[in-house]
């Protein structure tokens, strides 16, 4: 087990280097906006732009720029400084991390609490009216983009522009330390919008996996022993059916921790996703690389955690 974990960590570090190189090539080597020109303003002179390029280190060779960036990460965990405001990218990310954690955790709880019961009931009562209704609603939720659901939710339920003045609108996020109730109400709508598509997808996945699992030989053996149907489904069928769900949950949580860009942008939530969006708009290369690496780190860490968790969920898995 230890050798496996160490090998995966080394491989994950290599993947982070590859991701940083690809990000650097895409936003620096390929044609894009000039950060120096953006920072200089509309009436900037060529001399001012050249001076800003020199101050930002953009006049150095590309391999030198990338080497300095990579060396700062490896030796000092330094993600550089923003081209827009000269603030440490690391401090910006860690300041916004609690916001993204709050959004991800709440959405995860909602979509799992909704998806697993719906998936189990639909698998047990196949082709019933309830099964057809829930799977039809799941298909609609999967097909609706997050930004569309977010705008509809704001139009219907926000206090400022909503038809029903029920919840705070965009830009109303309040830290938990300031007011737990305002924190909860401000995130309730983003939680539901973000969880909608995930809950629908996971419900369909649980249903399909459980249907396949309930046809296995060991399920028939469990029933032959006289176990109750609830115990057969919950202890034997659902446990095996949730193995692929754990894989997807690990990946999805890692992606969301890297930044739920659409949700945070629609609701104006000051998280990592909104920071990544603003960085791309402003061609802020250090901030872009920092947020991409941060997201890649969470995805790789989630994969390693899921692989280790497999051994506890599925007795057939050995390392």
C-alpha positions, 0 to 999 in steps of 0.5 A: 500500500505504501509503495503504491501511494508513494508511486502515485504521489510521484506520478501526481507531481510529474503531472503537475509539472506537465500541466504547468508547462501546458498552461504556460505554452497556451497563455504565453507562447500562443497569440494572446493579449499582452499583459503589459499593454493591459496594465499600461492603459489605453493611452500608454506609450511604447516606452511605458509598455516596454518598461512594464514588460521589463518590470514584470520579467516578460522581456526574458526568454520564455524558458527563463520565465518558466524556469523561474516560475517552476523553481519558485513553486518547487523551492518556496511554493511561490506562485508568483505575483499578479500582473494586475495588482502585484499581490501574491497569487498564493495569498489570493487563492488561499483567501478565496479557498474557504469560499470555494470549500463552502460552495463545494461542500454544500453542493456535494451534500445536497446532490448526494442526499438527493441522488442516492435515494432517488437512484435506489428507489428508481432501481427497485421500482423499475418502469414505475411512474415514480421511476419514469418521473424521476429519470425524466426530471434528471434528464432535464436537469442534466441538459440545463446549463449551470449558468441558465439555471443560475439566471432562472433561479435569480429571476425567480427567487432573489430579493433584488430582481426575483419574482418571489423575494425569498433569498439573497441575490448575486454578490451577497456572500457573507463569510461564516465568521461574520454571520452564519445565517447570512452565509447559509442563505447566500449560498443556498441558491448556488448550492441548489443550482450547482447540485442540480446537474450532479444530482441528476447524473448521480441518480441515473448512475446509482440506478444503472449500477444498482440494477446491474448489481441486483442481478449478480449471483451473490445477491441471489445467495443473500436472498436465499439465506433469508435476509430482508430485502432492505438488508440485501439492497443496502448492505450488499447491492448498494455497497457494490453499486457505489464504487463507480459513484465514489470515483466520479465523486472524487473527480467532481469534488477535485474539479469544484475545489479548483473553482466552480467558474460558472456558478461563482461568476453567475452569483458573483461569489468571490471564490477561486473560480471567479478569480480564475475567470477574472485572471483569464479576462485580464491575461494575468499569467501568474494567476492563471497558472496558479489557479490551474495548478491548484485545480490540478492538485485537487483532482490528482489528490482526489484520485489518489484518495479514491484509489485508496478508498476502493480497498475498503469499498470493494474487497476484490481490490488489492494493491 
